[in-house]
Amino acid sequence: MIRVRTFAGKTVALFGLGSSGRATALALMAGDATVAAWDDKEEARANAAAEGVPVVDLSSADWSAFSALILAPGVPLTHPAPHWTVEKARAAGIEVIGDIELFCRERAASAPDAPFLAVTGTNGKSTTTALLAHLLRCAGRDVALGGNIGTPILALPEPAPDRVHVIEMSSFQIDLTPSLAPTAGVLLNLTPDHLDRHGTMENYAAVKERLVAASRYPIIGYDDDYCRRIASRLRECGKEPDVFSVLGSLENGWFAEGSSLVCNTTWPGFQGPFADLAGIRSLRGRHNAQNALAACIAALRLGVQRDQLGPALATFPGLPHRMEEVGRAGRVIFINDSKATNADSTEKALAAFPKDIYWIAGGRPKEGGITSLRSYFPRIAKAYLIGEAAEDFAKTLGNDVPYELSGTLDLALEAATRDAMQSSGSEPVVLLSPACASYDQFKSFEHRGDTFRRLRSEEHTSELQSRENLVC
């Protein structure tokens, strides 16, 4: 745990008592702050109280006693309207910040030279963050991994000169971190997302820009207009970002050429190809080449050697629910990409396989549906549609892609497995990449992906039993 001593002797309000909120409350208390914590959900309040967190109804509290409001990142700060606690904090004239801001202040006060790597972007944040941590660990570094992935930041070990904090940051978290100044900041890409929370794409991009603008080593993807403009603005301010692309070579940057990662910069002794992703199952697809480029550049900035990158990339296990290979049956591969909750994410999965895709899609639909995926329809052998989006997706597919209205994941997997096993393709793929939120039938995308994995495991067990019966 990181003890938050910058609020020692002060009283702070805290709203949002999920895992990060509880970790924040305990870290503040360990640093001798007085905490008044609240959540609208009774279960969250009970869980916090069971851990010793003081629960105080902030709706009737005296806000003049508070030095700050610590807000959970999922709580609206500006759009569609500020949360009621934000309104009370502003009326009381106190700052509204998040848990990563507390980390930044502790780092600045106790270990300002402690390496801190922050990763953001619309897609690929978690894979890039985990891959970067893996590269650093393979190089023998002490790594603390967390933030928007896995462990809340204040539950990690304390900042230290010989410890690297590798932190995934959402736009919500950046919004609540005014003193953000990482050693290296990675911005992967920008496409429309969370506009209900930021109002416009320009506002959303401006929040993301803050992470790289404040970093010592800004690392920026160069494959969308928003990121290119951000890189240009940094150059105008006298910073020279490391830029990378998977769409073509760069005159002064890093890029992917087939499966090869290539350096074309003035980096001393580092010209040409430096790693190859061919055969690394956890890094399939062009989107993972983008993730790998970003992670490699950041690792190099932190002192990892060129010859350490290739072996480390080859041993990256990947992340659950993100292009995760969960099984094989003969020639058929089963891929769990449940994290693909919008069409842009699903595009990355469809692009990773040239043909023979047996696609399970659907759930609670996002704006725009799957019309943007039309160019990938020829790769899809058949679609199996589930959840609330099934009929709308069927209309989009029309006569271009054969489909079944499966309704539920178990029926979809059964049908997709049957058809893929009968395919004449060299490597058919049963792909769960829903392009939808999960909340119509599941608690989360993790729950959906875990269900897919379990169903596949049960199917595999059934196949083995059938074979044994035939032998007997």
Helices and strands as residue ranges (DSSP letters): E 11-15, H 19-30, E 34-38, H 42-50, G 63-65, E 68-71, H 84-92, E 95-97, H 99-110, E 116-120, H 125-138, E 142-147, G 153-155, E 163-168, H 171-175, E 184-187, H 195-198, H 201-213, E 217-221, H 225-236, E 242-245, E 253-257, E 260-264, E 272-276, G 281-283, H 286-301, H 306-314, E 324-329, E 332-336, H 343-351, E 357-362, E 364-365, G 371-379, E 380-386, H 390-397, E 403-407, H 409-421, E 429-432, E 436-437, H 445-471
